[in-house]
Amino acid sequence: MPPTTSVPAQSRLPGLDLLRAFAIVWVMLTHGGMFGLIGDDNWFAGYGWMGVDLFFALSGYLIAGQLLRPWARGESPNYSRFFARRLLRTLPAYLAVVALYFLFPLLRDRDQIQPLWRFLTFTLNVGVNPMGKSFSHAWSLCVEEQFYLVLPLAVALLAWRPKTARIVGAVVGLVVLGMALRGYLWLADVAARPFDITSEPHGGPYMQLIYYPIWSRLDDLLGGICVALIQVFRPGWWQALARRRNLLTATAVAGVAAVMLMFRDGEVAGFFAAVLGFPLLALSMSLLVIAGANRRSLIGRWAVPGAGALAAGAYSLYLSHKIVFHQVELWSQTWPPAERGFAFAVAFAGALAVAAALYWLVERPFLKLRDRFRAPPSPLWAGEGGFSAP
């Protein structure tokens, strides 16, 4: 896949901001249900775990673009700058929240918590099941940090002899390998009756072996990478997709709806959902990313009020919101029944306030420091990752 001339430079994209904002709100709705802040009859909130898949697709697109753009110019990426920017982007706010959880146990959203070294080494998602423990949602940050380590090597290997067939073969091979691995793990370790595809799944092994590890979460990241590859190296294909931007949006929504039906019993899925559902969800989220990156699509045409602010604070909000949710859960138990219906609104407002403090006091100063390592203006510049904004 040889370098080609790419699309004109663009600044912040409102469609991607909207997707980030939607993803973080969807995740928070799910966690609101977990803490009893919204009713069990809110079916949409039950699928909020898919918001993380959308974050992963955004990360694959935006982070891969940072490494692919230099190759498109015939240059080698500046890996030291890449890692410096990633560390300054992700570590300060994350470590600040980790410190809160371990220095002030009363803030923990659950009684138990994984050992500190799991958080410091970003291995919360490997070999253990963090579900039901404090700061369990950090598993997705572990996936992203592991992705940052693997992606530069993968891009360098593919750029060594950039053939379209080779790259397509690598992507398809990884998707098929992931499907085969999930299928085997489900049959061997998740099924109540081993190697019976009609068996009920065991939740613990499913989450530990299939839901959390990076090797089972590559579909969304690969989908985002493919979007970046097309935009950088195949502008003709990109323009063809752009002309069908609203059809892509409709197809993506239909795909997400189909995945909801496959996972109607929750994220702990049966055999076929575990094998086929994740690739279909990744394809749907990738189509949304394509539409969001187009300024003429329905989701990318206008800057929705508040979406930019939510997108900018999505990382701090994701990190800290469970602390607030748990405190409101405890507090609301003393409220009159008529007032408990406002618990989620109070929790959401409190989470916004805490996230704003984390953003301005911790995240923002390091973002300014990170800007010293800014790369030259680029055609794909539209953010720094699934949870983040420039």
Residue pairs with C-beta under 8 A, 6 or more apart in sequence:
1 162
1 163
1 164
1 167
1 229
1 233
1 234
2 162
2 233
3 71
3 72
3 73
3 74
3 233
4 72
4 232
4 233
4 234
4 235
5 235
6 69
6 72
6 231
6 232
6 235
6 379
6 380
7 231
7 235
7 238
7 379
8 379
9 377
9 378
9 379
9 381
10 295
10 379
10 381
10 382
11 381
11 382
12 308
12 382
12 383
12 389
12 390
13 292
13 293
13 295
13 300
13 382
13 383
14 295
14 300
14 301
14 302
14 303
14 304
14 307
14 308
15 291
15 292
15 293
15 294
15 295
15 297
15 299
15 300
15 301
16 58
16 62
16 289
16 292
16 293
16 300
16 311
16 382
16 383
17 303
17 304
17 307
17 308
17 310
17 311
17 389
18 292
18 299
18 300
18 304
18 307
18 311
19 54
19 58
19 288
19 289
19 292
19 299
20 55
20 58
20 307
20 310
20 311
20 314
20 383
20 386
20 387
20 389
21 304
21 306
21 307
21 308
21 310
21 311
21 314
22 51
22 54
23 51
23 52
23 54
23 55
23 58
23 314
23 386
24 51
24 310
24 311
24 314
24 317
24 318
24 387
25 51
25 310
26 45
26 47
26 48
26 50
26 51
26 54
27 48
27 49
27 51
27 52
27 137
27 318
28 48
28 317
28 321
28 325
28 348
28 351
29 38
29 42
29 44
29 45
29 48
30 45
30 46
30 47
30 48
30 49
30 51
31 48
31 137
31 321
31 322
31 325
32 38
32 45
32 325
32 344
32 347
32 348
33 39
33 40
33 42
33 45
33 46
33 48
35 109
35 322
35 325
35 326
35 328
35 329
35 347
36 329
36 343
37 325
37 328
37 329
37 332
37 343
37 344
37 347
38 45
38 343
38 344
46 266
47 260
47 263
49 267
50 256
50 259
50 281
50 285
52 140
53 220
53 278
53 281
53 282
53 285
54 220
54 285
54 288
54 386
55 140
55 386
55 387
56 140
56 143
56 144
56 217
56 220
56 221
56 224
56 285
56 386
57 220
57 221
57 223
57 224
57 227
57 282
57 285
57 286
57 288
57 289
57 386
58 224
58 289
58 383
58 385
58 386
59 144
59 147
59 221
59 224
59 385
59 386
59 387
60 147
60 220
60 221
60 222
60 223
60 224
60 225
60 226
60 227
60 228
61 224
61 225
61 227
61 228
61 286
61 289
61 293
62 224
62 228
62 380
62 382
62 383
62 384
62 385
62 386
63 86
63 147
63 148
63 151
63 224
63 384
63 385
64 151
64 155
64 224
64 225
64 228
64 229
65 228
65 231
65 232
65 378
65 380
66 77
66 82
66 375
66 378
66 380
67 77
67 82
67 151
67 152
67 155
68 155
68 228
68 229
68 232
68 233
68 380
69 232
69 375
69 378
69 379
69 380
70 76
70 77
70 78
71 77
71 155
71 159
71 162
71 232
72 232
72 233
77 152
77 155
78 375
79 152
81 373
81 375
82 152
83 148
84 370
84 373
85 370
85 373
85 374
85 384
86 148
88 366
88 367
88 369
88 370
88 373
89 366
89 367
89 370
89 384
89 385
89 388
90 141
90 144
90 145
90 315
90 385
90 388
92 362
92 363
92 365
92 366
93 315
93 316
93 319
93 358
93 359
93 362
93 363
93 366
94 138
94 141
94 319
96 358
96 362
97 135
97 319
97 320
97 323
97 358
98 116
98 119
98 120
98 135
98 138
100 107
100 320
100 323
101 107
101 108
101 113
101 134
101 135
101 323
102 113
102 116
107 323
107 326
107 327
108 134
108 135
108 323
108 326
109 134
109 135
109 322
109 323
109 325
109 326
110 132
110 133
110 134
110 136
110 326
111 134
112 132
112 133
112 134
113 133
113 134
113 135
114 124
114 128
114 130
114 133
114 135
117 123
118 124
118 128
119 135
119 138
122 141
122 142
122 145
122 146
123 142
124 130
124 136
124 138
124 139
124 142
124 212
125 139
125 140
125 142
125 143
125 212
125 213
125 214
126 142
126 212
126 213
126 214
127 208
128 208
129 204
129 207
129 208
129 212
130 136
130 138
130 139
130 212
131 204
131 207
134 322
135 322
137 318
137 322
138 319
139 212
141 319
141 387
142 214
143 212
143 214
143 217
144 385
144 386
144 387
146 214
147 214
147 221
150 214
151 225
158 166
158 167
158 170
167 229
171 222
171 225
171 226
174 218
174 222
175 218
175 219
175 222
175 279
178 215
178 216
178 218
178 219
178 278
178 279
179 275
179 276
179 279
181 215
181 216
182 210
182 216
182 274
182 275
182 278
183 271
183 274
183 275
185 209
185 210
185 216
186 201
186 206
186 210
186 271
186 274
186 275
187 194
187 195
187 196
187 197
187 271
188 194
188 195
189 205
189 209
190 201
190 202
190 205
190 206
190 209
190 210
190 274
191 197
191 199
191 200
191 201
191 202
191 271
192 199
192 200
192 201
192 202
193 199
197 270
197 271
197 272
198 271
199 271
201 268
201 269
201 270
201 271
201 274
203 268
206 268
206 269
206 274
207 267
207 268
209 216
210 216
210 274
211 267
211 268
216 278
217 278
219 278
219 279
219 281
219 282
220 278
220 281
220 282
220 285
220 286
222 282
223 282
223 283
223 285
223 286
223 289
224 285
224 286
224 289
226 286
227 286
227 289
227 290
227 293
228 380
230 237
230 238
230 241
231 238
231 293
231 379
231 380
232 379
232 380
241 248
241 290
242 290
242 294
242 296
245 290
245 291
245 294
245 296
245 297
245 298
245 300
246 291
246 297
246 298
248 287
248 288
248 290
248 291
248 297
249 287
249 288
249 291
249 297
249 298
249 299
251 284
251 287
252 284
252 285
252 287
252 288
252 291
253 284
254 284
255 280
255 281
255 283
255 284
255 287
256 281
256 284
256 285
258 280
259 273
259 277
259 280
259 281
259 284
262 269
262 272
262 273
262 276
262 277
262 280
263 269
263 273
263 277
269 277
288 299
291 297
291 298
291 299
291 300
292 299
292 300
293 300
293 382
294 300
295 301
308 389
310 317
311 383
311 389
312 359
312 389
313 352
313 355
313 356
313 359
314 387
314 388
314 389
315 363
315 385
315 387
315 388
316 355
316 356
316 358
316 359
316 362
316 363
317 351
317 352
317 355
318 387
319 355
319 358
320 351
320 354
320 355
320 358
321 347
321 351
321 354
321 355
323 354
324 347
324 350
324 351
324 354
325 347
325 351
327 350
328 343
328 346
328 347
328 350
329 343
329 347
332 339
332 340
332 343
332 346
335 343
381 390
382 390
383 389
383 390
384 390
